[in-house]
């Protein structure tokens, strides 16, 4: 499978809320913050149902003690996705 060269780092989390079917949220570190371009490039690589509903852009994604992306830290502000 290919990759998108201008995306330096990313994490994707599914957020299920009480009000809807849920959202796929992509947390991305990239210099190019054009959601339409990213969606276009992603659509070439993954099925439509896997495309993110929301993008959050970061200069640096948070890391845990093991140096991996800290998904718990990314989930801290779930209320803004309700």
One Martini backbone bead per residue (centre of mass of N, CA, C, O) as a GRO file, in nm:
protein
   82
    1UNK     BB    1   0.100   0.034   0.017
    2UNK     BB    2   0.072   0.350   0.019
    3UNK     BB    3   0.162   0.699   0.050
    4UNK     BB    4   0.180   1.025   0.197
    5UNK     BB    5   0.447   1.229   0.187
    6UNK     BB    6   0.332   1.498   0.345
    7UNK     BB    7   0.285   1.296   0.575
    8UNK     BB    8   0.457   1.257   0.874
    9UNK     BB    9   0.206   1.212   1.081
   10UNK     BB   10  -0.037   0.969   1.231
   11UNK     BB   11  -0.381   0.942   1.360
   12UNK     BB   12  -0.665   0.720   1.415
   13UNK     BB   13  -1.002   0.781   1.547
   14UNK     BB   14  -1.285   0.642   1.683
   15UNK     BB   15  -1.598   0.821   1.748
   16UNK     BB   16  -1.852   0.741   1.970
   17UNK     BB   17  -2.170   0.862   1.992
   18UNK     BB   18  -2.499   0.912   2.101
   19UNK     BB   19  -2.605   1.086   1.831
   20UNK     BB   20  -2.437   0.887   1.640
   21UNK     BB   21  -2.223   0.677   1.444
   22UNK     BB   22  -1.976   0.849   1.417
   23UNK     BB   23  -1.615   0.923   1.397
   24UNK     BB   24  -1.339   1.000   1.194
   25UNK     BB   25  -1.023   1.090   1.331
   26UNK     BB   26  -0.756   1.295   1.217
   27UNK     BB   27  -0.415   1.309   1.315
   28UNK     BB   28  -0.189   1.563   1.184
   29UNK     BB   29   0.144   1.593   1.040
   30UNK     BB   30   0.171   1.890   0.839
   31UNK     BB   31   0.220   2.146   0.600
   32UNK     BB   32  -0.047   2.043   0.467
   33UNK     BB   33  -0.384   2.197   0.532
   34UNK     BB   34  -0.563   2.028   0.303
   35UNK     BB   35  -0.841   1.845   0.315
   36UNK     BB   36  -0.908   1.790   0.016
   37UNK     BB   37  -0.635   1.672  -0.063
   38UNK     BB   38  -0.626   1.445   0.142
   39UNK     BB   39  -0.886   1.304   0.055
   40UNK     BB   40  -0.802   1.251  -0.234
   41UNK     BB   41  -0.547   1.079  -0.163
   42UNK     BB   42  -0.692   0.869   0.019
   43UNK     BB   43  -0.903   0.761  -0.195
   44UNK     BB   44  -0.667   0.597  -0.345
   45UNK     BB   45  -0.612   0.393  -0.075
   46UNK     BB   46  -0.909   0.396   0.047
   47UNK     BB   47  -1.204   0.348   0.151
   48UNK     BB   48  -1.469   0.552   0.202
   49UNK     BB   49  -1.546   0.447   0.500
   50UNK     BB   50  -1.234   0.539   0.600
   51UNK     BB   51  -1.276   0.826   0.590
   52UNK     BB   52  -1.246   1.111   0.732
   53UNK     BB   53  -1.450   1.359   0.907
   54UNK     BB   54  -1.190   1.467   1.066
   55UNK     BB   55  -0.942   1.725   1.122
   56UNK     BB   56  -0.623   1.739   1.296
   57UNK     BB   57  -0.370   1.975   1.342
   58UNK     BB   58  -0.012   1.933   1.392
   59UNK     BB   59   0.318   1.992   1.488
   60UNK     BB   60   0.286   1.782   1.741
   61UNK     BB   61   0.254   1.477   1.849
   62UNK     BB   62   0.181   1.306   2.110
   63UNK     BB   63   0.378   1.130   2.354
   64UNK     BB   64   0.482   0.865   2.511
   65UNK     BB   65   0.719   0.693   2.690
   66UNK     BB   66   0.767   0.504   2.416
   67UNK     BB   67   0.723   0.714   2.155
   68UNK     BB   68   0.428   0.708   2.106
   69UNK     BB   69   0.131   0.782   2.022
   70UNK     BB   70  -0.102   0.959   2.229
   71UNK     BB   71  -0.429   0.869   2.237
   72UNK     BB   72  -0.528   0.973   2.511
   73UNK     BB   73  -0.455   1.268   2.456
   74UNK     BB   74  -0.636   1.299   2.201
   75UNK     BB   75  -0.911   1.226   2.376
   76UNK     BB   76  -0.954   1.471   2.581
   77UNK     BB   77  -1.152   1.642   2.350
   78UNK     BB   78  -1.432   1.495   2.270
   79UNK     BB   79  -1.660   1.715   2.313
   80UNK     BB   80  -1.605   1.861   2.027
   81UNK     BB   81  -1.751   1.598   1.865
   82UNK     BB   82  -2.067   1.616   1.955
   0.00000   0.00000   0.00000
